[in-house]
Amino acid sequence: MPIDKNKIKEKLEKERDILLVQMGDMGKLNPVTGEWEAIPEERTSQESDQNDMADRFEDFEERSSMIRDLEPRLNNILLALKKIGKDSFGKCEVCGKDIELTRLEANPAARTCKKHLEN
């Protein structure tokens, strides 16, 4: 059964859009570095005690951590969208063989076959 690239493209675009919204709520894309950076939560009052500052720092660290987790996924999706119209889409980046259809259906941004999953 051949790959339905239109269906996969739709899944990739949908996930890309969801990730962009999630990441946009926590940070912004730095146009110079091309990397996402967390932004601190807006303050609701001018005065901050030490507990407020600690909470804001903890929130900022959490945002930074989430962005570090989501950014590689977004980058893989963007790469897959670039490759989808080319022969290289659906090919393992390690061995060059076709990525299993079940793997692509589960993870349309997969870059390797199951054998090279850890690479």
Secondary structure, DSSP 8 states (H G I E B T S, - for coil): ----HHHHHHHHHHHHHHHHHHHHHHEEE-TTT--EEE-----SSS---HHHHHHHHHHHHHHHHHHHHHHHHHHHHHHHHHHTTSTTTTB-TTT-SB--HHHHHH-TT--S-GGGTT-
